Amino acid sequence: MAKVGRFAAVQPWLSLVVRLSMAGILFAAAIPKLQDIPQSVRAVRAYQLLPESVVPFVGTMLPYVEIALGLLLLLGLFTRTASIIWLAMMAAFLTGVIWAWSTGLSIDCGCFGGGGEVEAGTTNYPSHVLERLGFIALGTFLAIWPRSRFSVDGWMSPAPALQAPEEASVHSTPNDSRK
């Protein structure tokens, strides 16, 4: 079996693992925020990036958006669109971490609950940047290869069946140069 054929056979399973991992990450991020919305608002405020008038809205709505996106990924519904939204969110989170690091803020990112100002020297921005880059890699993979096993997308629009090369040649018509 050719390398392309092997990847085509394995890709839906890889995409399933990536899709479920992304859903799990979103749920793990959202649940602590839902349990303490005021802390979620403080975490957003600590970045000092948004106007104060929108900070409460963003801090309150973020966990609900994460849950909704997690559900889409869990179900495999609108998978490519969900991946693109994930990528936009991860780019925003990465920008926030780089901003905090470059401006000398000492904050807990609040990505998985908590957040806000912390004691100087207790932050680990390089690991947060690497984590976001890993999350971006997951989203990029799924945006490119959204077809996965056990998905609503696959049920609604099944992938075309793959033909073996010998079957394809039997069913194809030769060029007929006679006229």
URDASUL-V120084 format. One record per residue. N is the residue number from 1. RES is the residue in one letter. PSI is psi in radians with two decimals (NA if undefined). BURIAL is 1 if it has 24 or more other C-alpha atoms within 12 Angstrom, else 0. D_FIRST is the distance of its C-alpha to the first C-alpha in Angstrom with 1 decimal. Layout:
# URDASUL-V120084
n: (N	N)
res: (RES	RES)
psi: (PSI	PSI)
burial: (BURIAL	BURIAL)
d_first: (D_FIRST	D_FIRST)
This chain:
# URDASUL-V120084
n: (1	2	3	4	5	6	7	8	9	10	11	12	13	14	15	16	17	18	19	20	21	22	23	24	25	26	27	28	29	30	31	32	33	34	35	36	37	38	39	40	41	42	43	44	45	46	47	48	49	50	51	52	53	54	55	56	57	58	59	60	61	62	63	64	65	66	67	68	69	70	71	72	73	74	75	76	77	78	79	80	81	82	83	84	85	86	87	88	89	90	91	92	93	94	95	96	97	98	99	100	101	102	103	104	105	106	107	108	109	110	111	112	113	114	115	116	117	118	119	120	121	122	123	124	125	126	127	128	129	130	131	132	133	134	135	136	137	138	139	140	141	142	143	144	145	146	147	148	149	150	151	152	153	154	155	156	157	158	159	160	161	162	163	164	165	166	167	168	169	170	171	172	173	174	175	176	177	178	179)
res: (M	A	K	V	G	R	F	A	A	V	Q	P	W	L	S	L	V	V	R	L	S	M	A	G	I	L	F	A	A	A	I	P	K	L	Q	D	I	P	Q	S	V	R	A	V	R	A	Y	Q	L	L	P	E	S	V	V	P	F	V	G	T	M	L	P	Y	V	E	I	A	L	G	L	L	L	L	L	G	L	F	T	R	T	A	S	I	I	W	L	A	M	M	A	A	F	L	T	G	V	I	W	A	W	S	T	G	L	S	I	D	C	G	C	F	G	G	G	G	E	V	E	A	G	T	T	N	Y	P	S	H	V	L	E	R	L	G	F	I	A	L	G	T	F	L	A	I	W	P	R	S	R	F	S	V	D	G	W	M	S	P	A	P	A	L	Q	A	P	E	E	A	S	V	H	S	T	P	N	D	S	R	K)
psi: (2.33	2.78	-0.70	-0.72	-0.67	-0.78	-0.72	-0.58	-0.61	-0.51	-0.79	-0.55	-0.71	-0.78	-0.61	-0.83	-0.78	-0.79	-0.80	-0.59	-0.78	-0.72	-0.78	-0.72	-0.77	-0.75	-0.72	-0.54	-0.65	-0.69	-0.84	-0.59	-0.70	-0.57	-0.31	1.31	-0.76	-0.63	-0.64	-0.71	-0.74	-0.67	-0.75	-0.75	-0.65	-0.46	-0.40	0.65	-0.56	2.66	2.48	-0.53	-0.42	-0.20	-0.85	-0.66	-0.84	-0.81	-0.59	-0.74	-0.44	-0.84	-0.53	-0.67	-0.74	-0.72	-0.80	-0.77	-0.68	-0.70	-0.73	-0.77	-0.70	-0.76	-0.35	0.73	2.22	0.82	-0.81	-0.76	-0.75	-0.66	-0.68	-0.70	-0.76	-0.83	-0.70	-0.74	-0.76	-0.63	-0.71	-0.76	-0.72	-0.74	-0.75	-0.75	-0.78	-0.70	-0.86	-0.74	-0.82	-0.43	0.02	0.29	2.56	1.59	2.70	2.32	-0.48	0.24	-0.63	0.79	3.02	-2.51	2.96	-3.04	2.48	2.96	2.44	2.43	-0.04	-0.05	2.75	1.23	-0.67	-0.70	-0.59	-0.70	-0.81	-0.69	-0.80	-0.67	-0.67	-0.72	-0.65	-0.68	-0.75	-0.85	-0.66	-0.79	-0.84	-0.53	-0.61	-0.74	1.30	-0.31	2.15	2.86	2.69	0.85	2.61	-0.67	-0.80	-0.60	-0.69	-0.53	1.42	2.60	2.58	2.54	2.46	2.29	2.46	2.61	-0.66	-0.59	-0.68	-0.68	-0.53	-0.65	-0.15	2.72	2.33	2.73	2.26	1.86	-0.07	2.35	NA)
burial: (0	0	0	0	0	0	0	0	0	0	1	1	0	1	1	1	1	1	1	1	0	1	1	1	1	1	1	0	1	1	1	1	1	1	0	0	1	1	1	1	1	1	1	1	1	1	1	1	0	0	0	0	0	0	1	0	0	1	1	1	0	1	1	1	1	1	1	1	1	1	1	1	1	1	1	1	1	1	1	1	0	1	1	1	1	1	1	0	1	1	1	0	1	1	0	1	1	1	1	1	1	0	0	0	1	1	1	1	1	1	1	1	1	1	1	1	1	0	0	0	0	0	1	0	1	0	0	1	1	0	0	1	1	0	1	1	0	1	1	1	1	1	1	0	1	1	1	1	1	1	1	0	1	0	0	0	0	0	0	0	0	0	0	0	0	0	0	0	0	0	0	0	0	0	0	0	0	0	0)
d_first: (0.0	3.8	6.6	8.2	6.1	6.4	9.9	10.7	10.2	12.3	14.7	17.0	17.6	18.3	20.6	22.3	23.1	24.4	26.3	28.0	28.8	30.5	32.4	33.6	34.7	36.7	38.3	39.2	40.8	42.6	44.2	46.5	47.6	48.4	50.5	52.5	52.6	55.5	53.5	50.6	53.2	54.6	51.1	50.6	54.2	53.6	51.3	54.3	52.0	53.0	56.5	58.3	58.7	54.9	54.2	55.2	53.1	49.9	50.5	51.1	48.3	45.5	44.7	44.7	42.3	40.0	40.3	39.6	36.5	35.3	35.7	33.7	30.8	31.3	31.1	28.4	30.9	31.1	28.4	28.1	31.9	32.4	30.1	32.2	35.4	34.1	33.5	37.0	38.5	36.7	37.9	41.4	41.3	40.1	42.9	45.4	44.5	44.7	47.9	49.4	48.4	49.7	53.0	53.7	53.6	53.2	51.5	49.0	46.3	46.7	43.0	43.0	46.7	49.7	50.1	53.2	55.1	54.8	56.6	56.0	53.5	51.6	48.9	45.5	44.3	41.6	39.7	40.2	38.8	35.7	35.3	35.6	33.1	30.6	31.5	31.0	27.4	26.7	28.3	26.5	23.0	24.1	25.9	22.8	20.4	22.9	20.9	20.8	21.1	24.6	26.2	29.0	27.3	24.3	26.8	28.9	26.1	22.9	19.7	18.7	16.3	12.8	12.5	9.8	10.4	12.4	14.4	15.2	16.6	18.7	20.2	20.9	24.3	24.8	27.2	30.7	33.0	35.9	38.5)
